[in-house]
Amino acid sequence: IVIGRDVSCNLVVPDRMASRQHARIERRRDKFFVIDQSTNGTFVLFDGEPEITLRREEVMLRGKGRIALGHSVGDVADETIHFEVKG
């Protein structure tokens, strides 16, 4: 899944801090990874944990949380992507 501002993305996010093709979510076997490919970074907040900032990095998604493009999850709570990975 490609996430970003560009209309060709699978998930279009109209946030001006988001890059045209900001990040990807990939499935590898039975796991999901968010991969940052942006200028401003991707911010991932897993419930009950400190926020992680990705800059040209990736992290495995687990449990519940939120993803923000280009700024902290806390800065724009209404412009976040909520996720839940069930095992």
C-alpha positions as CSV (number, residue, x, y, z in Angstrom):
1,I,0.0,0.0,0.0
2,V,1.5,3.4,-1.0
3,I,0.5,6.3,1.2
4,G,0.9,10.0,0.2
5,R,-0.5,13.2,-1.3
6,D,-0.4,12.0,-4.9
7,V,-3.8,10.8,-6.4
8,S,-2.0,7.7,-7.6
9,C,-1.5,6.4,-4.0
10,N,-3.6,3.6,-2.6
11,L,-4.3,5.8,0.4
12,V,-4.4,9.5,-0.4
13,V,-3.6,11.9,2.6
14,P,-4.2,15.6,1.8
15,D,-1.8,16.8,4.5
16,R,0.7,19.4,3.1
17,M,3.5,17.8,5.3
18,A,3.1,14.5,3.5
19,S,5.3,13.7,0.5
20,R,3.7,12.7,-2.8
21,Q,4.6,9.1,-2.1
22,H,5.4,9.3,1.6
23,A,5.4,5.7,2.9
24,R,4.6,2.1,2.1
25,I,3.0,-0.7,4.1
26,E,4.3,-4.1,3.0
27,R,3.3,-7.5,4.0
28,R,6.1,-10.0,4.4
29,R,4.9,-13.5,5.3
30,D,2.6,-12.9,8.2
31,K,3.9,-9.5,9.3
32,F,3.3,-5.9,8.2
33,F,6.0,-3.2,7.9
34,V,5.7,0.6,7.4
35,I,8.6,2.0,5.3
36,D,9.3,5.7,5.2
37,Q,10.4,7.1,1.9
38,S,9.7,10.8,2.6
39,T,11.4,14.1,3.2
40,N,9.7,14.9,6.6
41,G,9.7,11.4,8.2
42,T,6.9,9.1,9.3
43,F,5.8,9.0,12.9
44,V,4.5,5.8,14.5
45,L,2.9,5.6,17.9
46,F,2.2,2.1,19.3
47,D,-0.4,2.2,22.1
48,G,1.4,2.5,25.5
49,E,4.8,3.2,24.0
50,P,6.9,6.3,23.0
51,E,6.5,7.6,19.5
52,I,9.0,6.4,16.9
53,T,10.3,8.6,14.1
54,L,11.2,6.9,10.9
55,R,13.6,8.6,8.4
56,R,14.3,6.3,5.4
57,E,13.7,3.4,7.9
58,E,11.0,0.8,8.6
59,V,9.3,-0.7,11.5
60,M,7.1,-3.8,12.0
61,L,3.6,-2.9,12.9
62,R,2.2,-4.7,15.9
63,G,-0.8,-4.3,18.2
64,K,-2.7,-1.0,17.9
65,G,-1.5,2.5,17.1
66,R,-1.4,5.5,14.8
67,I,0.8,6.7,12.0
68,A,1.3,10.4,11.1
69,L,3.0,11.7,7.9
70,G,5.6,14.5,8.3
71,H,4.8,15.4,11.9
72,S,4.2,14.0,15.3
73,V,1.0,12.0,16.0
74,G,0.3,14.4,18.9
75,D,0.4,17.4,16.6
76,V,-2.5,16.5,14.5
77,A,-4.6,13.8,16.1
78,D,-7.4,14.1,13.6
79,E,-5.0,13.5,10.6
80,T,-3.6,10.2,11.6
81,I,-3.9,6.7,10.3
82,H,-5.1,4.2,12.9
83,F,-4.0,0.6,12.6
84,E,-4.6,-2.7,14.4
85,V,-2.7,-5.8,13.7
86,K,-4.4,-9.0,15.0
87,G,-2.4,-12.1,15.4
